[in-house]
Amino acid sequence: MADGQGRKRKERTQAGMNRRGFLRVAGAAAGAAAGALPASRAMAAAAPAVIRPTPELVVAFSVDPGHLDPRVEAGVPGFSMMYPHMYETIVWRRKDITPDASLSLAERWEQLNPTTLRLRLRRGVKFHNGEEFEGEAVKLTNSLFTAPESKFPTKSSMMVTREVRVVDKYTVEYLTSAPSRPLLRILQFQTMMSPRALKDLGPKIATNPVGTGPYKFVEYVPGQHVLMELNPQYWGPKPKSTRLTIRFIPENGTRTAALESGEVMMVTNVPPDSIKRLQANPQLEMRTSVTNRIMFVTLRTDRAPFNDKRVRQAMNYAIDKEAITKGLLGGLAPIAQGPMPPAVFGAHTGLRAYPYDPGKAKQLLAAAGASGATFNLGVPNGRYLLDKQIGEAIAGYLTDAGLTVNFENPTWSSFVTEISKFDKAKYDGYLFGWGVVNGEPDILMREHFHSKFTRRNAYKHPDVDRLVDEAAESFDEAKVKAAYFKAQEIVWDECPWIFLHLQPDLNAVNKRLQGFEARPYEWLILTEAYLT
Amino acid sequence: MTLDYLIRRSLQSLLLILLVTVVVFLLLHITPGDPATIILGEQATPEQIADLRRSMGLDRPLLEQYLRFLSNAVQGNFGQSIRAQRAALEVVIERLPATLQLTAGAFAFAVLVGMPIGILSAVKRFSLWDHGSMLIALLAQSMPVFWLGLMLIVVFAVQLRWLPASGMGQPQHLIIPAVTLGTFLIGLIIRLTRSSMLEVLSQEYVRTARAKGLRERTVLVRHALKNALIPVVTLLGLQLGLLLGGAVITETVFAWPGMGMATVTAIHQRDYPVVQTAVLVSAVLVVGINWSVDVVYHYLDPRIR
């Protein structure tokens, strides 16, 4: 109760205006409107009531995830709210996405044999409801994520786990049906949930998170905000802000206005056309990162003439990627220099982007007898940053190179329905983005380049299949990297994609906000953020 | 008021709601894209999609799907929100008070500002005040809600920092959204109050009142205004439905956590049960308001019986 009152009081301070202040402002406004006061005097009279941010941290996301259930798809905003603020996963990572035991609930791990990963759990860790974190929680959580009714988006990658064996209170073993090197990175998605809370709260846990994280859940008001406060029992370094409020402001203009007015200290998803204006404000600055989301046009390698490598290479030469990233994305999106984003484990750093060479593109198309061929290009509208404009630019460049482009730009729902027809989809190629949040390239390489899984582009290469399998089953880091390097070189040469750029993460902050930096994996980590 | 009228009017409303259920049901089928594919996302396999289609009943004949939807809806069961993992009706209804608060604020603002301007315009016909207020009415009706909302935010939140840019909680949060939403209605109210008042002022009973030597103020307030307001009040009742519609845009601009914002979010997240429920709840509200206005009007004005 007292807590609630305290909150109310603080919210009032956040808005910056008590009743008296409000009346003063209203009076000044009325006076100014009636011409009784010159405008400058009216503003001077209102000055004491200027909204001042409080030391508590208030930030604004563009989306209300609708729930805070780690077992269900929550998108980047939802996951950002949960991790590592309220919930923690058993394996956590450094800023460069390398798994690090010193940051994790598992304080040590070892691969006992190719199908057994043993994890030693941190002692003395408690859930927010006081329950101790131990082996049984790990076993239960894993069973929830892999259950038949589980709706977890990357459930298929966790299905590699055959069983979680509780060796003792603080030791668990993940047993897999086949050797699985990616498992350790996949476990960055395995949230530890309190068995007691799951039992006590039932489905209500979806809006009442009980985790082990540095912040305790206080309230979730749909459409408005999530409020958390410091967890004094937290095992690791304590966050610098005692209270953290994440507000939901979907409208771009309103979200940036809330930052400019000092109501919030950070906003996500800054529209690219607002960047210059925000940068011109001396109190604000952009905090951007290059993410692990690679943008590309995936091509149907089983349809003529795109089954000819020369045609696909020509399409890579035909597009001026630099003009696209500079002209449309303000130079904030680097051109992809390989099939894997550079922060992903095993990314090849020796490859170089196909240069813009329209002459060579035309030459290759002519050599393949594909000049004037029809290319049905699908581009979603509103799914990725400036997808429509980027799609139009691509269509323009390909037309210049001599292809006849049928450009379609449907809404995401129509688009995803069409591309899910796979080989029967009408598009010969479509714009797509693939994020590698956990830094593990296995799914990316399989989904797009391993013939058993390439439903999107029908790409086939026996060496790539072998190398991707080898990289997943080997625990020898050098060998894994060598396999991925070779696979990427083949893919780079064969061009089942038109390689484009890496999508940037565009956040803007008030300069008073310190300790926050955007990460390559798109999640927003605010545990070290504080106001000066 | 006859019972016959009440029954006839209620049946009409029920029929309308039934038609709305058909439209709401078809929403799922006429919007582009396959719901199962959209729900499962781009990584789904064809088998998973077929499974979900089966479990959602999308493989059954359309009529059978509709009848099942209707029978569930009558029992208040609109399915589970795909996103929130709760009953769709709960997700929508919990946002209703915020929408009502915004609508009431906008309504109060429009009435308190619009009516006096309209009355004064009629009384001071063809004066500078009259021309000025007609200009205000024109501007108020032609400004897009979206643009006006953002302009008010820029001026009062970003530049002057007098009011918060968005959100809900304190009374000052309501001011900009209510003014934004109410502005459209102000134009209507000014114009209608003015014309209705002018019409009444030219009636003979007003001349009689003046001839009796009553003070001008008494003539205006006691005799003219009372009758002049009948069409205005009717219009206001009917406009409430329009305000609920306008609230969708206003709520989205101001991150006001009402039903409109919930609907837009659900559309973005392809949460079909929530979209269907929100549309149906809004339709029932509008039909209910119109029903009440008609019944009250029928009671107040004997001429339409």
HADDOCK unambig.tbl for C-alpha pairs under 7 A between the chains (distance, minus, plus):
assign (segid A and resid 15 and name CA) (segid B and resid 164 and name CA) 6.48 0.50 0.50
assign (segid A and resid 25 and name CA) (segid B and resid 162 and name CA) 6.69 0.50 0.50
assign (segid A and resid 49 and name CA) (segid B and resid 162 and name CA) 6.89 0.50 0.50
assign (segid A and resid 50 and name CA) (segid B and resid 161 and name CA) 5.48 0.50 0.50
assign (segid A and resid 50 and name CA) (segid B and resid 162 and name CA) 6.10 0.50 0.50
assign (segid A and resid 51 and name CA) (segid B and resid 161 and name CA) 6.02 0.50 0.50
assign (segid A and resid 51 and name CA) (segid B and resid 162 and name CA) 6.96 0.50 0.50
assign (segid A and resid 66 and name CA) (segid B and resid 83 and name CA) 5.91 0.50 0.50
assign (segid A and resid 66 and name CA) (segid B and resid 84 and name CA) 4.85 0.50 0.50
assign (segid A and resid 67 and name CA) (segid B and resid 84 and name CA) 5.11 0.50 0.50
assign (segid A and resid 223 and name CA) (segid B and resid 257 and name CA) 4.59 0.50 0.50
assign (segid A and resid 223 and name CA) (segid B and resid 262 and name CA) 6.89 0.50 0.50
assign (segid A and resid 224 and name CA) (segid B and resid 167 and name CA) 6.67 0.50 0.50
assign (segid A and resid 224 and name CA) (segid B and resid 257 and name CA) 5.82 0.50 0.50
assign (segid A and resid 249 and name CA) (segid B and resid 255 and name CA) 5.12 0.50 0.50
assign (segid A and resid 250 and name CA) (segid B and resid 252 and name CA) 6.86 0.50 0.50
assign (segid A and resid 250 and name CA) (segid B and resid 255 and name CA) 6.59 0.50 0.50
assign (segid A and resid 251 and name CA) (segid B and resid 252 and name CA) 6.35 0.50 0.50
assign (segid A and resid 251 and name CA) (segid B and resid 253 and name CA) 5.51 0.50 0.50
assign (segid A and resid 254 and name CA) (segid B and resid 165 and name CA) 6.62 0.50 0.50
assign (segid A and resid 254 and name CA) (segid B and resid 166 and name CA) 6.94 0.50 0.50
assign (segid A and resid 254 and name CA) (segid B and resid 253 and name CA) 6.41 0.50 0.50
assign (segid A and resid 254 and name CA) (segid B and resid 254 and name CA) 6.59 0.50 0.50
assign (segid A and resid 257 and name CA) (segid B and resid 154 and name CA) 6.89 0.50 0.50
assign (segid A and resid 257 and name CA) (segid B and resid 158 and name CA) 6.08 0.50 0.50
assign (segid A and resid 257 and name CA) (segid B and resid 165 and name CA) 6.59 0.50 0.50
assign (segid A and resid 258 and name CA) (segid B and resid 165 and name CA) 5.58 0.50 0.50
assign (segid A and resid 260 and name CA) (segid B and resid 158 and name CA) 5.92 0.50 0.50
assign (segid A and resid 261 and name CA) (segid B and resid 157 and name CA) 5.87 0.50 0.50
assign (segid A and resid 261 and name CA) (segid B and resid 158 and name CA) 4.50 0.50 0.50
assign (segid A and resid 261 and name CA) (segid B and resid 161 and name CA) 6.26 0.50 0.50
assign (segid A and resid 413 and name CA) (segid B and resid 32 and name CA) 6.38 0.50 0.50
assign (segid A and resid 413 and name CA) (segid B and resid 33 and name CA) 4.91 0.50 0.50
assign (segid A and resid 413 and name CA) (segid B and resid 38 and name CA) 5.92 0.50 0.50
assign (segid A and resid 414 and name CA) (segid B and resid 32 and name CA) 5.15 0.50 0.50
assign (segid A and resid 414 and name CA) (segid B and resid 33 and name CA) 4.23 0.50 0.50
assign (segid A and resid 416 and name CA) (segid B and resid 38 and name CA) 6.54 0.50 0.50
assign (segid A and resid 416 and name CA) (segid B and resid 42 and name CA) 6.13 0.50 0.50
assign (segid A and resid 417 and name CA) (segid B and resid 33 and name CA) 5.17 0.50 0.50
assign (segid A and resid 417 and name CA) (segid B and resid 34 and name CA) 5.70 0.50 0.50
assign (segid A and resid 417 and name CA) (segid B and resid 37 and name CA) 5.84 0.50 0.50
assign (segid A and resid 417 and name CA) (segid B and resid 38 and name CA) 6.69 0.50 0.50
assign (segid A and resid 420 and name CA) (segid B and resid 42 and name CA) 6.84 0.50 0.50
